[in-house]
Amino acid sequence: MKLRLAAALAVSLLMTLCPAPARAILSIDINASGSRRMPVALPAFVVVSGDPALGKVLPKLIANDLAMTAIFDVIGSEAYLERVLPIHFERGGAPLAFSSWKLVGAEAIVIGKAEVRGDQVTLEMRLYDATLGTLMIGKRYSGPLRRVRMMAHKFTNEILNAFTGVRGVFDTDIAFTAHPGRGSGDKGKEVFLIGIDGDDLRKVTDNKSFNLFPRWAPDGQRLAFTSYRTGLPLIYVRNLQDGKEMMAVKFGSSKTPGCFSPSGDVLYFSASASGDSEIYAMTLSTGNMTKEVGGAGIDVSPSVSPDGKRMAFVSDRGGSPQVYVKEVGGSVETRISHAGSYSTSPSWSPQGDVIAYTSLSGGRYSIYTVKPDGSDQRLLASGSGDCLDPCFSPDGRYVVYSFQKKDYSELKIISLDGRFDRKLFSGLSGIGSPSWSPRR
């Protein structure tokens, strides 16, 4: 199996286009609610050689990425007055007619040119300030044709960074578990990866067993997960680049990974050795373990803060499962979930200022956010079914979660401010435990 992570892109800045990128005439506050959206033109890409469909597929992919930000408006192609041609990319060639683009309301223009040779592609893309008529970004990407979508995603990251100062997450992946077929009767569960555009589904495990709870390492190359392939639950760590795998935890009768430390050298997990489940930390290079949370009741689902100093976890010590926060290595534990009678699956935001979790209230599971001190609790996602297993994006602006209703399940993404909420994927059954990869 060849994973998308296994191929590296040859990426070079197109220095000949402009000695220094011009500053944007308009900067956008990415966190401001209700801000005016920037109108962007995305004409069909020039396809010098290869499948002509790329000319429409790639700008549509970028348009979908920009729509996810809720801060750009892509102008419909029927309004465009100029057609982008190969001469617009030639050194000393014809410039764009910026007055025509301003006439249709565009403040920014994205153009591209694709050239395919066998199974290789070179994709050149440019971002222009339509008002000033200046080049803001020029990039040329080269690599396998199967990576062409990733090249477009990477350029969307550049667009977002140019106007907001925040790099996008469009080239990241989401790991999740599901039955390998569409029917709920399919035996076992496998770990899958999918891009955040809902495309490029890849299978990580294929052992016809139960493989559960995938968790990313900070390097974006390793996944920890529980597998029953031997008949017993064991925690494995797999390197997605070379496919190598190590059995990390065999201690305890049941065990699930929670998260890696920010440095990636420690794995936090829950395991039951002689009764209730407790939380441990294991140094992967040595196998040394320390107990982090124990005592009366079940303790599971550790999620460590970005600075590695605090831990959110789930315990039923108060009678029902709820989310608590403690200092790593400390003893003081504070309950922070108060939404419903059963709360679980805490996920710490990359900024460390918010924790998302699932809670049962009114007969359904919904997703809430709360500050680490238990204040400012808010409902984030609810619906006609159960909203489960939240996980933050690397920029902290989105949460991925699983939605389940009777025999139906899907992955969904919602922005933290609620302006963006859409289905990501629903092509398999029993979808759950999503985990968002770090930036790469």
C-alpha atoms as one frame of an Amber mdcrd trajectory, in Angstrom:
protein
   0.000   0.000   0.000   1.333   3.378  -0.931   0.260   6.166   1.376   0.175
   9.764   0.391   2.709  10.469   3.095   5.301   8.276   1.411   6.026  10.625
  -1.489   7.749  13.941  -0.958   6.928  16.882  -3.146   9.634  18.763  -4.939
   8.620  22.314  -4.183  10.345  25.465  -5.318   9.401  29.102  -4.960   8.918
  30.681  -8.353  11.504  33.393  -7.815  11.456  34.636 -11.413   7.917  35.912
 -11.058   8.601  38.721  -8.648  11.657  39.764  -6.620   9.541  40.319  -3.523
   5.864  39.489  -2.978   3.672  42.545  -2.671   1.749  43.153   0.493  -1.964
  42.435   0.430  -4.150  45.490   0.114  -6.514  43.879   2.576  -5.626  41.729
   5.550  -8.270  39.567   7.174  -8.779  38.842  10.861  -9.326  35.097  10.710
 -11.018  35.066  14.140 -13.365  37.996  13.571 -16.999  36.954  13.344 -19.104
  38.510  10.616 -16.216  40.142   8.780 -16.615  41.091   5.131 -15.576  38.233
   2.871 -12.897  38.799   0.262 -14.069  38.230  -3.342 -11.657  35.945  -5.200
 -11.585  34.928  -8.869 -10.537  31.353  -9.695 -10.540  30.936 -13.477  -9.907
  27.565 -15.138  -6.290  26.447 -14.995  -4.244  26.188 -18.158  -3.475  22.528
 -18.979  -0.466  22.421 -21.279  -0.439  18.620 -21.407  -2.414  15.927 -19.656
  -6.079  15.500 -18.798  -7.963  18.719 -19.675 -10.297  18.025 -16.728  -7.529
  19.232 -14.416  -8.299  22.731 -15.619 -11.615  22.672 -13.771 -10.913  20.146
 -11.018  -8.021  22.031  -9.417  -9.616  25.499  -9.115 -12.769  23.854  -7.780
 -10.700  22.093  -5.134  -9.108  25.403  -4.087 -12.537  27.055  -4.085 -13.862
  24.383  -1.724 -10.892  24.907   0.573 -11.473  28.660   0.636 -15.175  28.124
   1.373 -14.169  26.199   4.496 -12.510  29.328   5.895 -15.753  31.333   5.683
 -13.693  34.452   4.881 -13.531  34.254   1.068 -16.216  34.434  -1.618 -15.304
  32.824  -4.951 -16.859  34.723  -7.849 -18.753  32.521 -10.301 -16.871  31.775
 -13.516 -19.796  32.976 -15.663 -18.879  36.546 -14.666 -15.270  36.408 -15.849
 -14.287  38.688 -18.739 -10.830  37.296 -19.439  -9.580  33.807 -20.233  -6.236
  32.791 -18.730  -3.784  31.566 -21.400  -0.274  30.043 -21.463   1.169  33.450
 -22.426   0.194  34.748 -18.978   2.826  32.429 -17.497   5.648  33.158 -19.919
   8.584  35.332 -18.944   7.860  38.688 -20.539   4.437  37.433 -21.593   1.122
  39.266 -21.484  -0.045  40.511 -18.073  -3.542  39.868 -16.820  -6.122  42.538
 -17.619  -6.599  43.548 -13.994  -9.193  46.182 -14.875 -11.421  43.385 -16.203
 -11.062  41.425 -12.998 -11.792  44.480 -10.852 -14.872  45.094 -12.979 -16.371
  41.764 -11.837 -15.556  42.593  -8.218 -12.428  40.484  -7.710  -9.895  41.697
  -5.160  -7.666  38.655  -5.620  -7.048  36.310  -8.552  -5.682  32.759  -8.473
  -4.406  31.294 -11.727  -2.659  28.011 -12.460  -0.921  25.990 -15.155  -0.532
  22.189 -15.187   1.909  20.183 -17.275   1.803  16.377 -17.151   4.611  14.132
 -18.383   3.845  10.442 -17.859   3.082   9.957 -14.171   4.714  13.275 -13.174
   3.128  16.709 -12.997   4.375  20.265 -12.638   1.794  22.656 -11.254   2.443
  26.385 -11.247   0.088  28.666  -9.327  -0.025  32.374  -8.693  -1.973  34.713
  -6.436  -2.439  38.296  -7.618  -3.755  41.383  -5.876  -6.335  42.524  -8.425
  -6.523  46.061  -7.048  -2.793  46.758  -7.167  -2.153  44.472 -10.125   0.781
  42.842  -8.323   1.907  39.296  -7.701   1.561  38.191  -4.087   2.634  34.550
  -4.312   4.114  32.369  -7.032   4.784  28.668  -6.455   5.762  25.751  -8.643
   5.188  22.195  -7.383   6.536  19.053  -9.033   5.845  15.437  -8.146   3.760
  12.331  -8.897   0.475  13.007 -10.669  -1.387  11.262  -7.847  -0.221  14.129
  -5.594  -1.680  16.909  -7.704  -4.599  17.480  -5.326  -2.178  17.853  -2.427
  -0.252  20.476  -4.409  -3.440  22.509  -4.794  -4.191  22.151  -1.078  -0.716
  23.404  -0.229  -1.235  26.492  -2.356  -4.526  27.206  -0.563  -2.504  27.209
   2.659  -0.317  29.888   1.073  -3.352  31.970   0.067  -4.736  31.891   3.584
  -1.372  32.795   5.077  -0.963  35.723   2.661  -4.160  37.392   3.847  -4.386
  36.320   7.484  -0.892  35.434   8.631  -2.205  31.985   9.579  -1.206  28.930
   7.559  -4.061  26.662   6.531  -4.592  22.982   7.325  -5.736  21.867   3.886
  -2.851  19.424   3.388  -3.593  17.496   6.594  -5.283  14.106   7.048  -7.837
  12.654   9.404  -7.424   9.148  10.795 -10.535   7.241  11.834 -11.921   3.757
  12.298 -14.724   2.061  10.361 -15.971  -1.271   9.125 -14.157  -2.033   5.862
 -17.462  -2.377   3.982 -20.671  -0.410   3.923 -22.684  -2.850   6.036 -22.723
  -2.748   9.843 -22.413  -6.548   9.813 -18.877  -6.406   8.413 -16.463  -8.074
  10.765 -13.825  -5.993  12.451 -12.782  -2.386  12.089  -9.801  -0.937  10.257
  -7.946   2.353  10.543  -8.333   4.690   7.555  -6.968   8.063   6.461  -8.795
  10.685   4.455  -7.988  14.236   3.319 -10.038  17.058   4.762 -11.693  17.553
   1.384 -13.272  14.099   1.834 -11.108  12.625  -0.917  -8.194  10.190  -1.117
  -9.406   7.459   1.252  -6.574   5.124   2.294  -6.543   2.032   4.492  -3.838
   1.931   7.185  -4.624  -1.484   8.679  -5.915  -4.547   6.887  -5.915  -7.471
   9.312  -9.674  -8.216   9.505  -9.631  -7.589  13.241 -10.674  -4.690  15.454
  -8.305  -1.737  15.152  -9.408   1.191  17.278  -8.583   4.647  18.664  -5.952
   6.023  16.214  -3.857   8.835  17.674  -1.293  10.962  15.801   2.226  11.638
  16.975   3.340  15.286  16.731   5.630  14.478  13.783   2.610  13.590  11.625
   4.328  10.348  10.594   3.282   7.913  13.323  -0.073   6.574  14.476  -0.778
   4.778  17.740  -3.828   2.510  17.869  -5.242  -0.514  19.657  -5.467  -3.748
  17.670  -7.024  -7.118  18.513  -5.171  -8.887  15.686  -3.649 -11.413  18.121
  -6.887 -11.875  20.021  -5.733  -9.552  22.804  -5.846  -5.751  22.798  -2.342
  -4.393  22.203  -1.211  -0.843  21.407   0.901  -0.468  18.275   2.735   2.515
  16.814   3.055   2.549  13.028   5.295   4.730  10.916   3.193   5.698   7.908
   6.183   6.580   5.749   7.960   3.225   5.809   5.142   1.009   7.147   7.226
  -0.197  10.086   5.314  -0.998  13.230   6.211  -1.577  16.870   4.143  -3.111
  19.637   4.286  -0.356  22.226   2.026  -1.548  25.063   1.078  -5.067  26.057
   0.622  -4.277  29.748  -2.894  -4.766  31.142  -5.975  -6.699  30.080  -7.506
  -3.780  28.185  -5.720  -0.736  26.860  -6.341   2.285  24.653  -3.977   5.065
  23.529  -4.873   8.577  24.588  -2.236  10.875  23.128   1.459  11.497  22.622
   3.432  14.041  24.584   4.218  17.292  22.703   7.751  15.976  22.094   6.390
  12.689  20.729   8.615  10.487  22.904   5.962   9.615  25.519   2.662   7.820
  24.937  -0.184   8.349  27.388  -2.665   5.491  27.560  -5.222   3.827  29.804
  -4.960   0.202  30.885  -6.545  -2.099  33.445  -4.066  -4.354  35.223  -5.957
  -5.585  38.274  -9.371  -3.997  38.213 -10.292  -0.467  37.191  -8.622   1.216
  34.245  -5.893   3.733  35.096  -3.777   6.171  33.094  -0.075   5.651  32.414
   2.748   7.377  30.589   5.296   5.289  28.674   8.622   6.494  27.294   8.667
   4.765  23.919  12.443   4.486  23.597  12.874   2.649  26.916   9.456   1.207
  27.747   9.571   2.838  31.193   6.108   3.537  32.604   4.700   5.811  35.286
   1.135   5.912  36.602  -0.400   9.335  36.016  -3.978   8.840  37.258  -5.308
   6.084  39.492  -7.373   5.333  42.541 -11.051   4.555  42.901 -13.086   4.427
  39.689 -12.286   4.120  36.004  -9.792   6.598  34.513  -9.476   6.788  30.705
  -9.028   9.086  27.667  -5.966  11.174  28.571  -5.424  14.342  26.500  -2.330
  16.401  27.298  -2.153  20.173  26.847   0.092  21.574  24.083   2.723  22.622
  26.616   2.704  19.160  28.205   1.948  20.537  31.670  -1.714  19.588  32.106
  -3.881  16.607  31.319  -7.603  16.285  30.651  -9.049  12.837  31.298 -12.291
  10.999  32.029 -13.162   9.440  35.384 -16.298   8.043  37.006 -15.001   8.686
  40.520 -17.928  11.016  41.130 -20.509   8.412  40.116 -20.684   8.955  36.352
 -18.005   9.576  33.724 -16.946  13.233  33.595 -13.955  15.226  32.333 -11.284
  16.325  34.801  -8.092  18.369  34.481  -4.895  17.975  36.490  -1.245  18.979
  36.364   0.893  16.242  34.821   2.629  14.623  37.795   0.332  16.471  40.208
  -2.490  15.285  42.426  -5.112  18.045  42.312  -7.933  17.129  39.920 -10.740
  19.481  38.903 -13.954  18.497  37.183 -14.633  20.752  34.190 -17.592  19.070
  32.433 -21.095  19.990  33.583 -23.166  19.625  30.417 -24.739  16.201  30.918
 -24.840  12.980  32.890 -22.099  11.228  30.890 -19.098  13.120  29.495 -16.104
  11.707  27.652 -13.526  12.129  24.844 -11.721  15.357  25.808  -9.613  17.033
  23.118  -7.279  19.918  23.915  -7.050  22.809  21.456  -3.574  23.543  19.992
  -3.601  26.935  21.738  -4.344  25.282  25.085  -7.259  27.591  25.846 -10.223
  25.307  25.080 -11.167  21.657  25.603 -13.829  19.965  23.471 -15.689  16.931
  24.795 -18.770  14.770  24.277 -21.646  14.767  26.759 -24.983  12.963  27.043
 -27.905  15.315  27.580 -31.539  14.971  26.587 -31.010  11.428  25.367 -28.348
  12.344  22.780 -24.641  12.958  22.754 -23.551  16.474  21.818 -20.191  18.232
  21.661 -19.307  21.049  24.018 -16.328  23.294  24.550 -15.066  24.586  27.886
 -12.045  26.413  29.208  -9.507  24.349  31.171 -10.733  25.881  34.436 -14.315
  24.753  33.741 -15.658  28.171  32.738 -17.366  29.336  29.550 -19.028  26.052
  28.614 -20.663  26.189  25.179 -22.624  23.824  22.955 -20.711  23.321  19.696
 -22.431  20.498  17.794 -25.726  18.644  18.187 -28.244  17.022  15.893 -30.816
  14.327  15.324 -28.253  11.668  16.234 -25.156  11.401  18.404 -22.169  13.743
  17.956 -19.077  11.978  19.284 -15.270  11.967  19.556 -14.265  15.597  18.901
 -10.713  16.393  17.783  -9.233  19.822  17.054  -7.533  20.824  13.818  -3.860
  21.885  14.028  -4.813  25.568  13.823  -7.531  25.258  16.476 -10.228  26.700
  14.175 -12.115  23.449  13.481 -13.261  20.285  15.192 -13.787  16.971  13.446
 -16.287  14.554  14.983 -18.320  11.482  14.171 -22.089  11.625  13.740 -24.048
   8.421  14.322 -27.730   7.636  13.882 -29.148   4.116  13.766 -27.234   2.339
  10.976 -25.740   5.543   9.579 -22.466   7.263  10.445 -20.320  10.025   8.999
 -17.401  12.323   9.725 -18.236  15.997  10.078 -16.182  19.173  10.441 -17.408
  22.264  12.270 -15.618  25.556  12.825 -15.215  26.681  16.404 -17.391  29.731
  15.730 -20.095  27.599  14.051 -19.900  29.445  10.702 -18.799  26.298   8.879
 -20.382  22.886   9.424 -20.377  20.146   6.797 -20.180  16.426   6.175 -16.688
  15.209   5.384 -17.222  11.525   4.601 -19.911   8.848   4.850 -18.741   6.043
   2.567 -18.269   3.381   5.269 -20.219   2.075   8.264 -19.372   2.324  11.921
 -17.274   5.467  11.484 -15.694   6.740  14.704 -12.662   7.957  16.670 -11.446
  10.663  14.267  -7.990  12.104  14.887  -6.675  15.147  12.994  -3.061  14.980
  11.833  -0.535  17.707  12.664   0.694  20.070   9.979   3.499  18.652   7.881
